[in-house]
Amino acid sequence: MAIPLEDIIAKAIKDADKSIFNEDYTKQARAVVAALKKAGYEVAPVKPPPGLVEWAKDNIPFGRLRPTELIVQMYSMMVENVRRFDK
């Protein structure tokens, strides 16, 4: 069973900054993002940024793929590259 996102985030914040005062929220946020990535998640916008759809269209995996395999590959490819266009 996958670990709930809330638990991953809570642990990352707890581990990121042991100080009681003057917490470094940026450090905590980076720890959360790193923990999510390590757990196999990626933070991505709901709508693709400009240029990503066109890029994905030009980089469609060719070959004989079943529709399900194509969708899985396209989804993964777009999520992995979203930061390239999210500026």
PDB file of N, CA, C and O in Angstrom:
ATOM      1  N   MET A   1       0.835  -1.182   0.000  1.00  0.00           N
ATOM      2  CA  MET A   1       0.000   0.000   0.000  1.00  0.00           C
ATOM      3  C   MET A   1       0.887   1.256   0.000  1.00  0.00           C
ATOM      4  O   MET A   1       1.879   1.312   0.727  1.00  0.00           O
ATOM      5  N   ALA A   2       0.543   2.233  -0.788  1.00  0.00           N
ATOM      6  CA  ALA A   2       1.332   3.465  -0.897  1.00  0.00           C
ATOM      7  C   ALA A   2       1.177   4.298   0.379  1.00  0.00           C
ATOM      8  O   ALA A   2       0.129   4.294   1.025  1.00  0.00           O
ATOM      9  N   ILE A   3       2.239   5.001   0.713  1.00  0.00           N
ATOM     10  CA  ILE A   3       2.196   5.894   1.868  1.00  0.00           C
ATOM     11  C   ILE A   3       1.364   7.120   1.491  1.00  0.00           C
ATOM     12  O   ILE A   3       1.584   7.703   0.430  1.00  0.00           O
ATOM     13  N   PRO A   4       0.412   7.524   2.339  1.00  0.00           N
ATOM     14  CA  PRO A   4      -0.391   8.722   2.026  1.00  0.00           C
ATOM     15  C   PRO A   4       0.491   9.961   1.875  1.00  0.00           C
ATOM     16  O   PRO A   4       1.473  10.128   2.599  1.00  0.00           O
ATOM     17  N   LEU A   5       0.129  10.825   0.926  1.00  0.00           N
ATOM     18  CA  LEU A   5       0.915  12.039   0.678  1.00  0.00           C
ATOM     19  C   LEU A   5       1.070  12.881   1.937  1.00  0.00           C
ATOM     20  O   LEU A   5       2.134  13.454   2.174  1.00  0.00           O
ATOM     21  N   GLU A   6       0.025  12.960   2.738  1.00  0.00           N
ATOM     22  CA  GLU A   6       0.092  13.761   3.959  1.00  0.00           C
ATOM     23  C   GLU A   6       1.206  13.260   4.883  1.00  0.00           C
ATOM     24  O   GLU A   6       1.899  14.060   5.511  1.00  0.00           O
ATOM     25  N   ASP A   7       1.374  11.949   4.963  1.00  0.00           N
ATOM     26  CA  ASP A   7       2.422  11.386   5.809  1.00  0.00           C
ATOM     27  C   ASP A   7       3.811  11.692   5.251  1.00  0.00           C
ATOM     28  O   ASP A   7       4.735  11.986   6.009  1.00  0.00           O
ATOM     29  N   ILE A   8       3.958  11.624   3.937  1.00  0.00           N
ATOM     30  CA  ILE A   8       5.239  11.946   3.305  1.00  0.00           C
ATOM     31  C   ILE A   8       5.584  13.413   3.567  1.00  0.00           C
ATOM     32  O   ILE A   8       6.722  13.732   3.910  1.00  0.00           O
ATOM     33  N   ILE A   9       4.606  14.302   3.405  1.00  0.00           N
ATOM     34  CA  ILE A   9       4.826  15.738   3.609  1.00  0.00           C
ATOM     35  C   ILE A   9       5.145  16.028   5.074  1.00  0.00           C
ATOM     36  O   ILE A   9       6.080  16.774   5.367  1.00  0.00           O
ATOM     37  N   ALA A  10       4.384  15.451   5.985  1.00  0.00           N
ATOM     38  CA  ALA A  10       4.608  15.701   7.407  1.00  0.00           C
ATOM     39  C   ALA A  10       6.006  15.260   7.835  1.00  0.00           C
ATOM     40  O   ALA A  10       6.686  15.979   8.566  1.00  0.00           O
ATOM     41  N   LYS A  11       6.435  14.093   7.387  1.00  0.00           N
ATOM     42  CA  LYS A  11       7.764  13.593   7.745  1.00  0.00           C
ATOM     43  C   LYS A  11       8.854  14.480   7.148  1.00  0.00           C
ATOM     44  O   LYS A  11       9.855  14.763   7.807  1.00  0.00           O
ATOM     45  N   ALA A  12       8.662  14.921   5.901  1.00  0.00           N
ATOM     46  CA  ALA A  12       9.660  15.781   5.257  1.00  0.00           C
ATOM     47  C   ALA A  12       9.810  17.092   6.019  1.00  0.00           C
ATOM     48  O   ALA A  12      10.931  17.562   6.217  1.00  0.00           O
ATOM     49  N   ILE A  13       8.703  17.691   6.451  1.00  0.00           N
ATOM     50  CA  ILE A  13       8.775  18.946   7.205  1.00  0.00           C
ATOM     51  C   ILE A  13       9.456  18.712   8.547  1.00  0.00           C
ATOM     52  O   ILE A  13      10.311  19.494   8.964  1.00  0.00           O
ATOM     53  N   LYS A  14       9.073  17.637   9.218  1.00  0.00           N
ATOM     54  CA  LYS A  14       9.671  17.310  10.522  1.00  0.00           C
ATOM     55  C   LYS A  14      11.178  17.117  10.397  1.00  0.00           C
ATOM     56  O   LYS A  14      11.938  17.609  11.231  1.00  0.00           O
ATOM     57  N   ASP A  15      11.616  16.402   9.359  1.00  0.00           N
ATOM     58  CA  ASP A  15      13.036  16.103   9.173  1.00  0.00           C
ATOM     59  C   ASP A  15      13.844  17.287   8.640  1.00  0.00           C
ATOM     60  O   ASP A  15      15.063  17.327   8.805  1.00  0.00           O
ATOM     61  N   ALA A  16      13.176  18.251   8.002  1.00  0.00           N
ATOM     62  CA  ALA A  16      13.900  19.335   7.323  1.00  0.00           C
ATOM     63  C   ALA A  16      14.491  20.353   8.279  1.00  0.00           C
ATOM     64  O   ALA A  16      15.586  20.863   8.041  1.00  0.00           O
ATOM     65  N   ASP A  17      13.791  20.652   9.343  1.00  0.00           N
ATOM     66  CA  ASP A  17      14.218  21.760  10.181  1.00  0.00           C
ATOM     67  C   ASP A  17      13.920  21.428  11.633  1.00  0.00           C
ATOM     68  O   ASP A  17      12.761  21.368  12.045  1.00  0.00           O
ATOM     69  N   LYS A  18      14.972  21.215  12.398  1.00  0.00           N
ATOM     70  CA  LYS A  18      14.815  20.835  13.803  1.00  0.00           C
ATOM     71  C   LYS A  18      14.703  22.037  14.738  1.00  0.00           C
ATOM     72  O   LYS A  18      14.471  21.861  15.934  1.00  0.00           O
ATOM     73  N   SER A  19      14.864  23.246  14.219  1.00  0.00           N
ATOM     74  CA  SER A  19      14.821  24.419  15.095  1.00  0.00           C
ATOM     75  C   SER A  19      13.389  24.704  15.547  1.00  0.00           C
ATOM     76  O   SER A  19      12.420  24.407  14.849  1.00  0.00           O
ATOM     77  N   ILE A  20      13.295  25.284  16.728  1.00  0.00           N
ATOM     78  CA  ILE A  20      11.975  25.617  17.268  1.00  0.00           C
ATOM     79  C   ILE A  20      11.556  26.996  16.789  1.00  0.00           C
ATOM     80  O   ILE A  20      10.380  27.230  16.509  1.00  0.00           O
ATOM     81  N   PHE A  21      12.509  27.902  16.693  1.00  0.00           N
ATOM     82  CA  PHE A  21      12.225  29.256  16.249  1.00  0.00           C
ATOM     83  C   PHE A  21      12.917  29.500  14.914  1.00  0.00           C
ATOM     84  O   PHE A  21      13.875  28.809  14.566  1.00  0.00           O
ATOM     85  N   ASN A  22      12.438  30.467  14.185  1.00  0.00           N
ATOM     86  CA  ASN A  22      13.031  30.864  12.907  1.00  0.00           C
ATOM     87  C   ASN A  22      13.105  29.701  11.920  1.00  0.00           C
ATOM     88  O   ASN A  22      14.145  29.451  11.312  1.00  0.00           O
ATOM     89  N   GLU A  23      12.002  29.009  11.775  1.00  0.00           N
ATOM     90  CA  GLU A  23      11.982  27.907  10.824  1.00  0.00           C
ATOM     91  C   GLU A  23      12.295  28.423   9.416  1.00  0.00           C
ATOM     92  O   GLU A  23      11.934  29.542   9.050  1.00  0.00           O
ATOM     93  N   ASP A  24      12.960  27.595   8.656  1.00  0.00           N
ATOM     94  CA  ASP A  24      13.291  27.921   7.277  1.00  0.00           C
ATOM     95  C   ASP A  24      12.240  27.247   6.393  1.00  0.00           C
ATOM     96  O   ASP A  24      12.377  26.074   6.045  1.00  0.00           O
ATOM     97  N   TYR A  25      11.197  27.987   6.032  1.00  0.00           N
ATOM     98  CA  TYR A  25      10.093  27.407   5.277  1.00  0.00           C
ATOM     99  C   TYR A  25      10.513  26.996   3.874  1.00  0.00           C
ATOM    100  O   TYR A  25       9.963  26.043   3.320  1.00  0.00           O
ATOM    101  N   THR A  26      11.466  27.691   3.299  1.00  0.00           N
ATOM    102  CA  THR A  26      11.962  27.295   1.980  1.00  0.00           C
ATOM    103  C   THR A  26      12.662  25.949   2.074  1.00  0.00           C
ATOM    104  O   THR A  26      12.490  25.085   1.215  1.00  0.00           O
ATOM    105  N   LYS A  27      13.447  25.782   3.120  1.00  0.00           N
ATOM    106  CA  LYS A  27      14.115  24.501   3.342  1.00  0.00           C
ATOM    107  C   LYS A  27      13.082  23.397   3.524  1.00  0.00           C
ATOM    108  O   LYS A  27      13.248  22.297   2.997  1.00  0.00           O
ATOM    109  N   GLN A  28      12.021  23.682   4.265  1.00  0.00           N
ATOM    110  CA  GLN A  28      10.963  22.706   4.481  1.00  0.00           C
ATOM    111  C   GLN A  28      10.250  22.377   3.167  1.00  0.00           C
ATOM    112  O   GLN A  28       9.952  21.214   2.894  1.00  0.00           O
ATOM    113  N   ALA A  29       9.982  23.391   2.364  1.00  0.00           N
ATOM    114  CA  ALA A  29       9.310  23.168   1.080  1.00  0.00           C
ATOM    115  C   ALA A  29      10.176  22.312   0.157  1.00  0.00           C
ATOM    116  O   ALA A  29       9.669  21.409  -0.509  1.00  0.00           O
ATOM    117  N   ARG A  30      11.475  22.591   0.117  1.00  0.00           N
ATOM    118  CA  ARG A  30      12.381  21.785  -0.710  1.00  0.00           C
ATOM    119  C   ARG A  30      12.407  20.337  -0.227  1.00  0.00           C
ATOM    120  O   ARG A  30      12.451  19.408  -1.033  1.00  0.00           O
ATOM    121  N   ALA A  31      12.380  20.154   1.086  1.00  0.00           N
ATOM    122  CA  ALA A  31      12.368  18.798   1.641  1.00  0.00           C
ATOM    123  C   ALA A  31      11.094  18.059   1.249  1.00  0.00           C
ATOM    124  O   ALA A  31      11.129  16.863   0.958  1.00  0.00           O
ATOM    125  N   VAL A  32       9.979  18.768   1.244  1.00  0.00           N
ATOM    126  CA  VAL A  32       8.711  18.149   0.845  1.00  0.00           C
ATOM    127  C   VAL A  32       8.771  17.719  -0.615  1.00  0.00           C
ATOM    128  O   VAL A  32       8.418  16.586  -0.942  1.00  0.00           O
ATOM    129  N   VAL A  33       9.213  18.609  -1.489  1.00  0.00           N
ATOM    130  CA  VAL A  33       9.297  18.273  -2.912  1.00  0.00           C
ATOM    131  C   VAL A  33      10.249  17.101  -3.130  1.00  0.00           C
ATOM    132  O   VAL A  33       9.951  16.198  -3.912  1.00  0.00           O
ATOM    133  N   ALA A  34      11.387  17.109  -2.448  1.00  0.00           N
ATOM    134  CA  ALA A  34      12.343  16.006  -2.587  1.00  0.00           C
ATOM    135  C   ALA A  34      11.754  14.696  -2.080  1.00  0.00           C
ATOM    136  O   ALA A  34      11.960  13.646  -2.690  1.00  0.00           O
ATOM    137  N   ALA A  35      11.024  14.748  -0.971  1.00  0.00           N
ATOM    138  CA  ALA A  35      10.400  13.535  -0.424  1.00  0.00           C
ATOM    139  C   ALA A  35       9.325  13.002  -1.374  1.00  0.00           C
ATOM    140  O   ALA A  35       9.195  11.790  -1.550  1.00  0.00           O
ATOM    141  N   LEU A  36       8.566  13.896  -1.977  1.00  0.00           N
ATOM    142  CA  LEU A  36       7.545  13.467  -2.937  1.00  0.00           C
ATOM    143  C   LEU A  36       8.200  12.809  -4.146  1.00  0.00           C
ATOM    144  O   LEU A  36       7.745  11.760  -4.604  1.00  0.00           O
ATOM    145  N   LYS A  37       9.263  13.416  -4.663  1.00  0.00           N
ATOM    146  CA  LYS A  37       9.975  12.832  -5.806  1.00  0.00           C
ATOM    147  C   LYS A  37      10.520  11.453  -5.456  1.00  0.00           C
ATOM    148  O   LYS A  37      10.405  10.513  -6.241  1.00  0.00           O
ATOM    149  N   LYS A  38      11.114  11.341  -4.273  1.00  0.00           N
ATOM    150  CA  LYS A  38      11.671  10.060  -3.840  1.00  0.00           C
ATOM    151  C   LYS A  38      10.573   8.991  -3.745  1.00  0.00           C
ATOM    152  O   LYS A  38      10.825   7.812  -3.995  1.00  0.00           O
ATOM    153  N   ALA A  39       9.359   9.410  -3.385  1.00  0.00           N
ATOM    154  CA  ALA A  39       8.233   8.478  -3.271  1.00  0.00           C
ATOM    155  C   ALA A  39       7.560   8.222  -4.621  1.00  0.00           C
ATOM    156  O   ALA A  39       6.591   7.467  -4.699  1.00  0.00           O
ATOM    157  N   GLY A  40       8.075   8.854  -5.691  1.00  0.00           N
ATOM    158  CA  GLY A  40       7.538   8.600  -7.028  1.00  0.00           C
ATOM    159  C   GLY A  40       6.487   9.587  -7.495  1.00  0.00           C
ATOM    160  O   GLY A  40       5.766   9.317  -8.456  1.00  0.00           O
ATOM    161  N   TYR A  41       6.391  10.727  -6.828  1.00  0.00           N
ATOM    162  CA  TYR A  41       5.421  11.751  -7.218  1.00  0.00           C
ATOM    163  C   TYR A  41       6.133  12.928  -7.861  1.00  0.00           C
ATOM    164  O   TYR A  41       7.338  13.111  -7.684  1.00  0.00           O
ATOM    165  N   GLU A  42       5.383  13.719  -8.603  1.00  0.00           N
ATOM    166  CA  GLU A  42       5.901  14.943  -9.194  1.00  0.00           C
ATOM    167  C   GLU A  42       4.825  16.000  -9.023  1.00  0.00           C
ATOM    168  O   GLU A  42       3.641  15.721  -9.213  1.00  0.00           O
ATOM    169  N   VAL A  43       5.224  17.196  -8.670  1.00  0.00           N
ATOM    170  CA  VAL A  43       4.295  18.309  -8.567  1.00  0.00           C
ATOM    171  C   VAL A  43       4.203  18.923  -9.955  1.00  0.00           C
ATOM    172  O   VAL A  43       5.207  19.365 -10.513  1.00  0.00           O
ATOM    173  N   ALA A  44       3.005  18.950 -10.508  1.00  0.00           N
ATOM    174  CA  ALA A  44       2.814  19.449 -11.874  1.00  0.00           C
ATOM    175  C   ALA A  44       1.532  20.279 -11.941  1.00  0.00           C
ATOM    176  O   ALA A  44       0.589  20.030 -11.189  1.00  0.00           O
ATOM    177  N   PRO A  45       1.499  21.259 -12.836  1.00  0.00           N
ATOM    178  CA  PRO A  45       0.286  22.057 -12.980  1.00  0.00           C
ATOM    179  C   PRO A  45      -0.868  21.223 -13.538  1.00  0.00           C
ATOM    180  O   PRO A  45      -0.654  20.221 -14.220  1.00  0.00           O
ATOM    181  N   VAL A  46      -2.082  21.650 -13.238  1.00  0.00           N
ATOM    182  CA  VAL A  46      -3.267  20.946 -13.732  1.00  0.00           C
ATOM    183  C   VAL A  46      -3.341  21.032 -15.252  1.00  0.00           C
ATOM    184  O   VAL A  46      -3.664  20.050 -15.920  1.00  0.00           O
ATOM    185  N   LYS A  47      -3.042  22.208 -15.794  1.00  0.00           N
ATOM    186  CA  LYS A  47      -3.047  22.393 -17.247  1.00  0.00           C
ATOM    187  C   LYS A  47      -1.598  22.464 -17.719  1.00  0.00           C
ATOM    188  O   LYS A  47      -0.754  23.052 -17.043  1.00  0.00           O
ATOM    189  N   PRO A  48      -1.306  21.869 -18.875  1.00  0.00           N
ATOM    190  CA  PRO A  48       0.082  21.895 -19.351  1.00  0.00           C
ATOM    191  C   PRO A  48       0.524  23.317 -19.695  1.00  0.00           C
ATOM    192  O   PRO A  48      -0.249  24.092 -20.258  1.00  0.00           O
ATOM    193  N   PRO A  49       1.765  23.656 -19.357  1.00  0.00           N
ATOM    194  CA  PRO A  49       2.272  24.980 -19.708  1.00  0.00           C
ATOM    195  C   PRO A  49       2.429  25.115 -21.221  1.00  0.00           C
ATOM    196  O   PRO A  49       2.543  24.113 -21.927  1.00  0.00           O
ATOM    197  N   PRO A  50       2.436  26.350 -21.716  1.00  0.00           N
ATOM    198  CA  PRO A  50       2.589  26.560 -23.154  1.00  0.00           C
ATOM    199  C   PRO A  50       3.846  25.870 -23.674  1.00  0.00           C
ATOM    200  O   PRO A  50       4.912  25.949 -23.064  1.00  0.00           O
ATOM    201  N   GLY A  51       3.704  25.208 -24.789  1.00  0.00           N
ATOM    202  CA  GLY A  51       4.833  24.552 -25.426  1.00  0.00           C
ATOM    203  C   GLY A  51       4.942  23.074 -25.107  1.00  0.00           C
ATOM    204  O   GLY A  51       5.493  22.320 -25.910  1.00  0.00           O
ATOM    205  N   LEU A  52       4.436  22.628 -23.960  1.00  0.00           N
ATOM    206  CA  LEU A  52       4.582  21.229 -23.583  1.00  0.00           C
ATOM    207  C   LEU A  52       3.782  20.308 -24.490  1.00  0.00           C
ATOM    208  O   LEU A  52       4.281  19.255 -24.886  1.00  0.00           O
ATOM    209  N   VAL A  53       2.563  20.676 -24.823  1.00  0.00           N
ATOM    210  CA  VAL A  53       1.733  19.814 -25.677  1.00  0.00           C
ATOM    211  C   VAL A  53       2.365  19.687 -27.057  1.00  0.00           C
ATOM    212  O   VAL A  53       2.430  18.590 -27.611  1.00  0.00           O
ATOM    213  N   GLU A  54       2.823  20.784 -27.606  1.00  0.00           N
ATOM    214  CA  GLU A  54       3.474  20.754 -28.924  1.00  0.00           C
ATOM    215  C   GLU A  54       4.732  19.894 -28.865  1.00  0.00           C
ATOM    216  O   GLU A  54       4.982  19.092 -29.765  1.00  0.00           O
ATOM    217  N   TRP A  55       5.534  20.062 -27.794  1.00  0.00           N
ATOM    218  CA  TRP A  55       6.740  19.265 -27.623  1.00  0.00           C
ATOM    219  C   TRP A  55       6.381  17.784 -27.518  1.00  0.00           C
ATOM    220  O   TRP A  55       7.023  16.946 -28.152  1.00  0.00           O
ATOM    221  N   ALA A  56       5.369  17.458 -26.729  1.00  0.00           N
ATOM    222  CA  ALA A  56       4.959  16.056 -26.558  1.00  0.00           C
ATOM    223  C   ALA A  56       4.467  15.482 -27.884  1.00  0.00           C
ATOM    224  O   ALA A  56       4.749  14.328 -28.208  1.00  0.00           O
ATOM    225  N   LYS A  57       3.732  16.287 -28.650  1.00  0.00           N
ATOM    226  CA  LYS A  57       3.240  15.836 -29.959  1.00  0.00           C
ATOM    227  C   LYS A  57       4.411  15.474 -30.868  1.00  0.00           C
ATOM    228  O   LYS A  57       4.360  14.488 -31.604  1.00  0.00           O
ATOM    229  N   ASP A  58       5.466  16.286 -30.805  1.00  0.00           N
ATOM    230  CA  ASP A  58       6.643  16.031 -31.642  1.00  0.00           C
ATOM    231  C   ASP A  58       7.498  14.874 -31.128  1.00  0.00           C
ATOM    232  O   ASP A  58       8.368  14.380 -31.845  1.00  0.00           O
ATOM    233  N   ASN A  59       7.255  14.443 -29.892  1.00  0.00           N
ATOM    234  CA  ASN A  59       8.056  13.385 -29.285  1.00  0.00           C
ATOM    235  C   ASN A  59       7.233  12.149 -28.930  1.00  0.00           C
ATOM    236  O   ASN A  59       7.594  11.394 -28.028  1.00  0.00           O
ATOM    237  N   ILE A  60       6.136  11.951 -29.636  1.00  0.00           N
ATOM    238  CA  ILE A  60       5.294  10.778 -29.392  1.00  0.00           C
ATOM    239  C   ILE A  60       6.141   9.524 -29.612  1.00  0.00           C
ATOM    240  O   ILE A  60       6.841   9.403 -30.617  1.00  0.00           O
ATOM    241  N   PRO A  61       6.066   8.595 -28.656  1.00  0.00           N
ATOM    242  CA  PRO A  61       6.816   7.342 -28.845  1.00  0.00           C
ATOM    243  C   PRO A  61       6.232   6.565 -30.028  1.00  0.00           C
ATOM    244  O   PRO A  61       5.062   6.181 -30.016  1.00  0.00           O
ATOM    245  N   PHE A  62       7.055   6.342 -31.034  1.00  0.00           N
ATOM    246  CA  PHE A  62       6.587   5.631 -32.211  1.00  0.00           C
ATOM    247  C   PHE A  62       6.707   4.128 -32.006  1.00  0.00           C
ATOM    248  O   PHE A  62       7.427   3.657 -31.125  1.00  0.00           O
ATOM    249  N   GLY A  63       6.013   3.419 -32.806  1.00  0.00           N
ATOM    250  CA  GLY A  63       6.049   1.961 -32.726  1.00  0.00           C
ATOM    251  C   GLY A  63       4.648   1.431 -32.532  1.00  0.00           C
ATOM    252  O   GLY A  63       3.671   2.180 -32.543  1.00  0.00           O
ATOM    253  N   ARG A  64       4.568   0.169 -32.361  1.00  0.00           N
ATOM    254  CA  ARG A  64       3.271  -0.458 -32.164  1.00  0.00           C
ATOM    255  C   ARG A  64       2.957  -0.504 -30.676  1.00  0.00           C
ATOM    256  O   ARG A  64       3.356  -1.426 -29.964  1.00  0.00           O
ATOM    257  N   LEU A  65       2.248   0.490 -30.235  1.00  0.00           N
ATOM    258  CA  LEU A  65       1.851   0.554 -28.834  1.00  0.00           C
ATOM    259  C   LEU A  65       0.335   0.402 -28.736  1.00  0.00           C
ATOM    260  O   LEU A  65      -0.420   0.952 -29.538  1.00  0.00           O
ATOM    261  N   ARG A  66      -0.070  -0.335 -27.762  1.00  0.00           N
ATOM    262  CA  ARG A  66      -1.501  -0.401 -27.477  1.00  0.00           C
ATOM    263  C   ARG A  66      -1.897   0.945 -26.890  1.00  0.00           C
ATOM    264  O   ARG A  66      -1.064   1.637 -26.305  1.00  0.00           O
ATOM    265  N   PRO A  67      -3.168   1.322 -27.042  1.00  0.00           N
ATOM    266  CA  PRO A  67      -3.600   2.635 -26.534  1.00  0.00           C
ATOM    267  C   PRO A  67      -3.220   2.871 -25.068  1.00  0.00           C
ATOM    268  O   PRO A  67      -2.779   3.964 -24.713  1.00  0.00           O
ATOM    269  N   THR A  68      -3.385   1.869 -24.232  1.00  0.00           N
ATOM    270  CA  THR A  68      -3.043   2.033 -22.818  1.00  0.00           C
ATOM    271  C   THR A  68      -1.554   2.311 -22.645  1.00  0.00           C
ATOM    272  O   THR A  68      -1.174   3.184 -21.865  1.00  0.00           O
ATOM    273  N   GLU A  69      -0.718   1.583 -23.358  1.00  0.00           N
ATOM    274  CA  GLU A  69       0.731   1.794 -23.263  1.00  0.00           C
ATOM    275  C   GLU A  69       1.116   3.187 -23.760  1.00  0.00           C
ATOM    276  O   GLU A  69       1.980   3.841 -23.177  1.00  0.00           O
ATOM    277  N   LEU A  70       0.472   3.637 -24.839  1.00  0.00           N
ATOM    278  CA  LEU A  70       0.747   4.968 -25.380  1.00  0.00           C
ATOM    279  C   LEU A  70       0.393   6.040 -24.359  1.00  0.00           C
ATOM    280  O   LEU A  70       1.166   6.974 -24.143  1.00  0.00           O
ATOM    281  N   ILE A  71      -0.760   5.911 -23.736  1.00  0.00           N
ATOM    282  CA  ILE A  71      -1.193   6.908 -22.757  1.00  0.00           C
ATOM    283  C   ILE A  71      -0.239   6.934 -21.567  1.00  0.00           C
ATOM    284  O   ILE A  71       0.139   8.009 -21.101  1.00  0.00           O
ATOM    285  N   VAL A  72       0.149   5.773 -21.076  1.00  0.00           N
ATOM    286  CA  VAL A  72       1.077   5.709 -19.945  1.00  0.00           C
ATOM    287  C   VAL A  72       2.398   6.370 -20.315  1.00  0.00           C
ATOM    288  O   VAL A  72       2.926   7.158 -19.530  1.00  0.00           O
ATOM    289  N   GLN A  73       2.938   6.071 -21.482  1.00  0.00           N
ATOM    290  CA  GLN A  73       4.214   6.666 -21.905  1.00  0.00           C
ATOM    291  C   GLN A  73       4.088   8.171 -22.093  1.00  0.00           C
ATOM    292  O   GLN A  73       4.968   8.926 -21.678  1.00  0.00           O
ATOM    293  N   MET A  74       2.997   8.611 -22.718  1.00  0.00           N
ATOM    294  CA  MET A  74       2.802  10.044 -22.945  1.00  0.00           C
ATOM    295  C   MET A  74       2.648  10.789 -21.622  1.00  0.00           C
ATOM    296  O   MET A  74       3.242  11.849 -21.428  1.00  0.00           O
ATOM    297  N   TYR A  75       1.854  10.233 -20.719  1.00  0.00           N
ATOM    298  CA  TYR A  75       1.652  10.863 -19.408  1.00  0.00           C
ATOM    299  C   TYR A  75       2.994  11.020 -18.694  1.00  0.00           C
ATOM    300  O   TYR A  75       3.342  12.108 -18.235  1.00  0.00           O
ATOM    301  N   SER A  76       3.737   9.925 -18.608  1.00  0.00           N
ATOM    302  CA  SER A  76       5.023   9.959 -17.917  1.00  0.00           C
ATOM    303  C   SER A  76       5.972  10.952 -18.574  1.00  0.00           C
ATOM    304  O   SER A  76       6.640  11.723 -17.885  1.00  0.00           O
ATOM    305  N   MET A  77       6.032  10.937 -19.880  1.00  0.00           N
ATOM    306  CA  MET A  77       6.926  11.821 -20.614  1.00  0.00           C
ATOM    307  C   MET A  77       6.555  13.289 -20.352  1.00  0.00           C
ATOM    308  O   MET A  77       7.438  14.124 -20.153  1.00  0.00           O
ATOM    309  N   MET A  78       5.270  13.601 -20.352  1.00  0.00           N
ATOM    310  CA  MET A  78       4.851  14.984 -20.146  1.00  0.00           C
ATOM    311  C   MET A  78       5.116  15.432 -18.706  1.00  0.00           C
ATOM    312  O   MET A  78       5.601  16.541 -18.485  1.00  0.00           O
ATOM    313  N   VAL A  79       4.808  14.593 -17.744  1.00  0.00           N
ATOM    314  CA  VAL A  79       5.043  14.972 -16.352  1.00  0.00           C
ATOM    315  C   VAL A  79       6.537  15.151 -16.089  1.00  0.00           C
ATOM    316  O   VAL A  79       6.935  16.090 -15.400  1.00  0.00           O
ATOM    317  N   GLU A  80       7.353  14.274 -16.622  1.00  0.00           N
ATOM    318  CA  GLU A  80       8.796  14.376 -16.419  1.00  0.00           C
ATOM    319  C   GLU A  80       9.382  15.642 -17.050  1.00  0.00           C
ATOM    320  O   GLU A  80      10.432  16.117 -16.616  1.00  0.00           O
ATOM    321  N   ASN A  81       8.724  16.184 -18.057  1.00  0.00           N
ATOM    322  CA  ASN A  81       9.264  17.343 -18.772  1.00  0.00           C
ATOM    323  C   ASN A  81       8.517  18.639 -18.499  1.00  0.00           C
ATOM    324  O   ASN A  81       8.821  19.658 -19.119  1.00  0.00           O
ATOM    325  N   VAL A  82       7.555  18.628 -17.596  1.00  0.00           N
ATOM    326  CA  VAL A  82       6.740  19.817 -17.362  1.00  0.00           C
ATOM    327  C   VAL A  82       7.591  20.999 -16.893  1.00  0.00           C
ATOM    328  O   VAL A  82       7.306  22.137 -17.268  1.00  0.00           O
ATOM    329  N   ARG A  83       8.622  20.763 -16.088  1.00  0.00           N
ATOM    330  CA  ARG A  83       9.448  21.859 -15.586  1.00  0.00           C
ATOM    331  C   ARG A  83      10.215  22.580 -16.708  1.00  0.00           C
ATOM    332  O   ARG A  83      10.565  23.754 -16.579  1.00  0.00           O
ATOM    333  N   ARG A  84      10.465  21.870 -17.788  1.00  0.00           N
ATOM    334  CA  ARG A  84      11.160  22.459 -18.935  1.00  0.00           C
ATOM    335  C   ARG A  84      10.357  23.644 -19.503  1.00  0.00           C
ATOM    336  O   ARG A  84      10.927  24.600 -20.028  1.00  0.00           O
ATOM    337  N   PHE A  85       9.034  23.559 -19.388  1.00  0.00           N
ATOM    338  CA  PHE A  85       8.166  24.581 -20.003  1.00  0.00           C
ATOM    339  C   PHE A  85       7.473  25.446 -18.973  1.00  0.00           C
ATOM    340  O   PHE A  85       6.835  26.429 -19.350  1.00  0.00           O
ATOM    341  N   ASP A  86       7.563  25.135 -17.701  1.00  0.00           N
ATOM    342  CA  ASP A  86       6.875  25.853 -16.644  1.00  0.00           C
ATOM    343  C   ASP A  86       7.744  27.003 -16.139  1.00  0.00           C
ATOM    344  O   ASP A  86       8.435  26.889 -15.126  1.00  0.00           O
ATOM    345  N   LYS A  87       7.692  28.075 -16.850  1.00  0.00           N
ATOM    346  CA  LYS A  87       8.512  29.244 -16.479  1.00  0.00           C
ATOM    347  C   LYS A  87       7.649  30.451 -16.285  1.00  0.00           C
ATOM    348  O   LYS A  87       8.155  31.528 -15.971  1.00  0.00           O
TER     349      LYS A  87
END
